[in-house]
Amino acid sequence: MRKPLIAVLMTSAFFSSYAHAADLIQVYQQALANDAQYASARAALSAGMERVPQGLSGLLPQISASGSNTRGNIEQIGPNQITMPTVNVHTNTYNLTLAQPLFRWDRWETYQQSKLAQATAEAQFAQVQQDLITRVAQAYFDVLSAQDNLGATQAQKVATTEQLASAKRNFEVGTQTITDTHEAQAAYDLVVAQEFAAINDLANKRSALQTIIGAQAPALASMRTGVLLSAPEPAAIEPWVSSAEEQNYGVVTAQFNVESAKRDIGRNRAGHYPTLDLIANTGHTYTTAGAGGSNNNAIGVQWSIPIFSGFAVTSKVRESIALEDKARNDLETARRTAAQNARQAYLGVNSGLAQVKALEAAEVSSKSALESNQLGYQVGVRINIDVLNAQKQLFSTQKDLSKARYDTIMNGLRLKSAAGTLKETDLMPVNALLDR
């Protein structure tokens, strides 16, 4: 197998030269501008930011104005049913009323809930931001993995074609049996089928990336050869798990939900509490009938004490207590899930690093084995199937190596996401691994 030929085939599978390839940061910027899920979350955040002004409004003065302007007539009937002249009447009235809550516990609890709702919206948006980072990176490396698979399959196809031609020539001159030709033909037919599958898989992976960035997936910068992947920092699993149990945005959202459920209990209990409002009113009435006009001004307090509501308040309190218990259990579930995700990602990174190291050694061994089998085939101590198996082993190892690298990088990003610390800047060291 000739290395320059493999390099040409690998490059042709990328559809474009490196000079025009987009790197991970550029693809992420496209996703920020075009991803529908991210845009939806951004709109949800804008909506959530309005919860505090709405909650505060229940504690602020309520001012209203009302009035009427009517015209009519009065037909007067005198003694002995004698009809008197009709009197036209014009009445104009307006009122301005101000109501300032002095004690309304349910509105105070609603205001506190509104602040929790806004904080929840912010935490949910932060979670979506982290999800976008991992989704983009996963889709990016899925495309690279599919490209590597296609490139290796095409290189294997060329090598198998050469081996098939060699088997046919040797059979014609009588140095090999027809069995060698049949084995090479079977290997060639198999790799052709694998090539079709690899082409289809690459198209699917590029389509998945297109769904995120909202445009046709560009040519992507590939991973540099022989990159070194770093271990997680800190190197112990306990800090990652502790961070996940406290800072994971799913856990933070669940914590806000518990606090909101507590406030909901107080809000429903307020159905038993009295209410007190400051009321101020000014008004004017003018009519052409009677005494003409008058001004009315008043200020005072208005109170109300609930006595019986058909057990509705008691039922709502019991309901809110049950929902608080549910929120607490949801919080515990979120903590356990975040801790489990952190453990899995941490172990995935360390396992991936060990796997990458082992596959790098296996690649070197597979290359040596292929060269030895090719030389043995030429001198007659190895048969055709030995060379074909060695080729297959080498290409399989190379595909496994590239996938192991991508999986290790993704587990590193997922580890930070589970711990609640993943940010856009974490893409920079990953992007530095690409050949731009």
PyMOL commands that set and color helices and strands:
alter all, ss='L'
color gray80, all
select helices_A, chain A and resi 3-12+18-20+24-34+36-48+51-57+79-81+105-173+178-213+237-247+249-272+312-379+384-419+424-431
alter helices_A, ss='H'
color red, helices_A
select strands_A, chain A and resi 62-74+87-103+275-287+293-304
alter strands_A, ss='S'
color yellow, strands_A
deselect
rebuild
show_as cartoon
